[in-house]
Amino acid sequence: MILIDRTSDIPIHVQLVSRLRFLIANGHFRSGEILPSTRKMGDQLGVSFHTVRKAYTALEHDKLVESRPGSGFRVLDYRPPSKSDRMEQGAAIVHDTLERLLGLGLDEQEIEYLIQEQSSLLETEEYQHKIVVAGSYKEWGDRCAEQLMAFFQKEVIPSTLAELVHHADSDIVLVPFENIRGVLGLAPGGDVIGLQTELCGEALGLVSRLLERETLGLVTRYPDAIEALTSELRYRTRFSGQVLAISVQDGDSHVAPLIRQCELVLYTTGARRKVKPFLTYARKHAELKIDVTRASLDRLRKLIPA
């Protein structure tokens, strides 16, 4: 799992480089594996894709990854420096760390305790199960992964059902219950577990009150969510009126015209940032949140190793 300390005086891209080095060294990212795209990593961490690209470029300079045009950054075989170089670099890091600890007022016994404690925590982190969550459209996977990472404090990789062929080494694959049978063979060494989600009640309540002559607007981040969410909204609310839908993947130029035509506008969490500036034009609006159900979270807590 990658965590960024926004209160640290260490630049974010430097923190990211350090964390990725560790994940590559301990085999979490295996040789030949493609790192998450700069945009996907940026979205997961809440930083710009430029920051992620800066970190990836630093790793490329150190020959830990290579840039593949059209494919992203691929992990190379990990070859640690020579012993003398490792000792020299390690000594510099330890010296700097000890200076900072002493500067905080820690004594020798406290420093020794912290080193032992952190070494113990590091041992438990050397192997993390590869957990992937996949649905019929990209935004479902992104949203579920975000919630599951916050809940379990583990890295969860978002995917789509079509992309699961790239995650055959997964230890755990989380998919909607109706898709379990279809993906059983895609992760031969892993467990396939059903996941249940729900659309937020506020948005469903507003849609259910629309008249048939009124128009519902739907704004998603990616185009592949439009058909699935439209069908689910109609099924859950029995709304049979007109639905106008767009994605903001390629920009927000169509957002304002759509909002002006609709009695109600729903926007997904992934589209919120681009829709927000135009909401003053909306008659009614609500964020269409996709949430993992509490029952699923409680069930997964028992099934996923700590």
CORPEGI-V333172 format. One record per residue. RES is the residue in one small letter. SS is DSSP state (@ for helix, = for strand, . for the rest). PHI is phi in radians with two decimals (* if undefined). Layout:
res-><RES | RES>
ss-><SS | SS>
phi-><PHI | PHI>
This chain:
res-><m | i | l | i | d | r | t | s | d | i | p | i | h | v | q | l | v | s | r | l | r | f | l | i | a | n | g | h | f | r | s | g | e | i | l | p | s | t | r | k | m | g | d | q | l | g | v | s | f | h | t | v | r | k | a | y | t | a | l | e | h | d | k | l | v | e | s | r | p | g | s | g | f | r | v | l | d | y | r | p | p | s | k | s | d | r | m | e | q | g | a | a | i | v | h | d | t | l | e | r | l | l | g | l | g | l | d | e | q | e | i | e | y | l | i | q | e | q | s | s | l | l | e | t | e | e | y | q | h | k | i | v | v | a | g | s | y | k | e | w | g | d | r | c | a | e | q | l | m | a | f | f | q | k | e | v | i | p | s | t | l | a | e | l | v | h | h | a | d | s | d | i | v | l | v | p | f | e | n | i | r | g | v | l | g | l | a | p | g | g | d | v | i | g | l | q | t | e | l | c | g | e | a | l | g | l | v | s | r | l | l | e | r | e | t | l | g | l | v | t | r | y | p | d | a | i | e | a | l | t | s | e | l | r | y | r | t | r | f | s | g | q | v | l | a | i | s | v | q | d | g | d | s | h | v | a | p | l | i | r | q | c | e | l | v | l | y | t | t | g | a | r | r | k | v | k | p | f | l | t | y | a | r | k | h | a | e | l | k | i | d | v | t | r | a | s | l | d | r | l | r | k | l | i | p | a>
ss-><. | . | . | . | . | . | . | . | . | . | . | @ | @ | @ | @ | @ | @ | @ | @ | @ | @ | @ | @ | @ | @ | . | . | . | . | . | . | . | . | = | . | . | . | @ | @ | @ | @ | @ | @ | @ | @ | . | . | . | @ | @ | @ | @ | @ | @ | @ | @ | @ | @ | @ | @ | @ | . | . | . | = | = | = | = | . | . | . | = | = | = | = | . | . | . | . | . | . | . | @ | @ | @ | @ | @ | @ | @ | @ | @ | @ | @ | @ | @ | @ | @ | @ | @ | @ | @ | @ | @ | . | . | . | . | @ | @ | @ | @ | @ | @ | @ | @ | @ | @ | @ | @ | @ | @ | @ | @ | @ | @ | . | . | . | . | . | = | = | = | = | = | . | . | @ | @ | @ | @ | @ | @ | @ | @ | @ | @ | @ | @ | @ | @ | @ | . | . | . | = | = | = | = | = | @ | @ | @ | @ | @ | @ | @ | . | . | . | . | = | = | = | = | = | @ | @ | @ | @ | @ | @ | @ | @ | @ | @ | . | . | . | . | = | = | = | = | = | . | = | = | = | . | @ | @ | @ | @ | @ | @ | @ | @ | . | . | . | . | . | . | = | = | = | = | = | = | . | . | . | @ | @ | @ | @ | @ | @ | @ | @ | @ | @ | @ | @ | @ | @ | . | . | . | . | = | = | = | = | = | = | . | . | . | . | . | . | . | @ | @ | @ | @ | @ | @ | @ | . | . | = | = | = | = | = | @ | @ | @ | @ | @ | @ | @ | @ | @ | @ | @ | @ | @ | . | . | . | = | = | = | = | . | = | = | = | . | @ | @ | @ | @ | @ | @ | @ | @ | @ | @ | . | . | .>
phi-><* | -1.89 | -2.07 | -1.91 | -1.65 | -1.33 | -1.57 | -1.32 | -1.48 | -1.43 | -0.94 | -1.05 | -1.16 | -1.23 | -1.05 | -1.14 | -1.04 | -1.06 | -1.19 | -1.17 | -1.00 | -1.10 | -1.15 | -1.29 | -1.11 | -1.61 | 1.52 | -1.09 | -1.74 | -1.51 | -0.99 | 1.61 | -1.34 | -1.55 | -1.16 | -0.92 | -1.03 | -1.06 | -1.23 | -1.13 | -1.11 | -1.08 | -1.13 | -1.13 | -1.63 | 1.30 | -2.22 | -1.30 | -1.17 | -1.13 | -1.12 | -1.13 | -1.08 | -1.09 | -1.18 | -1.08 | -1.13 | -1.12 | -1.16 | -1.16 | -1.06 | -1.54 | 1.08 | -1.63 | -2.42 | -2.33 | -1.42 | -2.01 | -0.91 | 1.46 | -2.09 | 1.88 | -1.92 | -1.79 | -1.28 | -1.66 | -1.01 | -1.39 | -2.15 | -1.12 | -1.09 | -1.08 | -1.04 | -1.11 | -1.16 | -1.06 | -1.13 | -1.15 | -1.15 | -1.12 | -1.08 | -1.12 | -1.16 | -1.11 | -1.05 | -1.11 | -1.13 | -1.08 | -1.05 | -1.19 | -1.15 | -1.12 | -1.13 | -1.41 | 1.70 | -1.28 | -1.64 | -1.04 | -1.16 | -1.16 | -1.13 | -1.06 | -1.10 | -1.09 | -1.10 | -1.13 | -1.11 | -1.19 | -1.10 | -1.12 | -1.12 | -1.16 | -1.09 | -1.29 | -1.67 | -1.08 | -2.20 | -1.98 | -1.07 | -1.47 | -1.95 | -2.15 | -2.06 | -2.41 | -2.36 | -1.28 | -2.40 | -1.05 | -1.16 | -1.11 | -1.11 | -1.07 | -1.16 | -1.15 | -1.06 | -1.06 | -1.21 | -1.19 | -1.12 | -1.17 | -1.32 | -1.71 | 0.98 | -2.29 | -1.27 | -2.22 | -1.61 | -1.36 | -2.70 | -2.01 | -1.02 | -1.19 | -1.59 | -1.11 | -1.08 | -1.55 | -2.20 | -1.14 | -1.57 | -1.16 | -1.52 | -2.42 | -2.11 | -1.87 | -2.46 | -1.01 | -0.94 | -1.22 | -1.81 | -1.00 | -1.03 | -1.29 | -2.00 | -0.98 | -1.51 | -1.48 | -2.33 | -1.02 | -1.75 | -2.08 | -1.67 | -1.81 | -2.15 | -1.34 | -2.32 | -2.01 | -2.18 | -2.52 | -1.51 | -1.10 | -1.12 | -1.04 | -1.13 | -1.09 | -1.08 | -1.17 | -1.15 | -1.12 | -1.65 | -1.21 | -1.43 | -1.11 | -1.40 | -1.56 | -2.03 | -1.77 | -1.80 | -2.31 | -2.10 | -2.06 | -1.36 | -2.06 | -1.08 | -1.20 | -1.50 | -1.09 | -1.12 | -1.12 | -1.23 | -1.06 | -1.11 | -1.18 | -1.10 | -1.12 | -1.13 | -1.38 | -1.99 | 1.09 | -1.27 | -2.06 | -1.38 | -1.32 | -2.12 | -1.86 | -2.36 | -2.48 | -2.00 | -1.86 | -1.01 | -1.80 | 2.25 | -1.96 | -1.14 | -1.70 | -1.18 | -1.04 | -1.02 | -1.15 | -1.03 | -1.18 | -1.59 | -2.03 | -1.33 | -2.47 | -2.10 | -1.92 | -2.36 | -1.32 | -1.04 | -1.20 | -1.69 | -0.97 | -1.07 | -1.44 | -1.49 | -0.88 | -1.08 | -1.82 | -1.22 | -1.14 | -1.48 | -1.45 | -1.29 | -2.45 | -2.68 | -2.80 | -1.40 | -1.61 | -1.47 | -1.87 | -2.10 | -1.20 | -1.19 | -1.06 | -1.06 | -1.17 | -1.08 | -1.12 | -1.19 | -1.17 | -1.03 | -1.43 | -1.67 | -1.63 | -1.04 | -1.22>
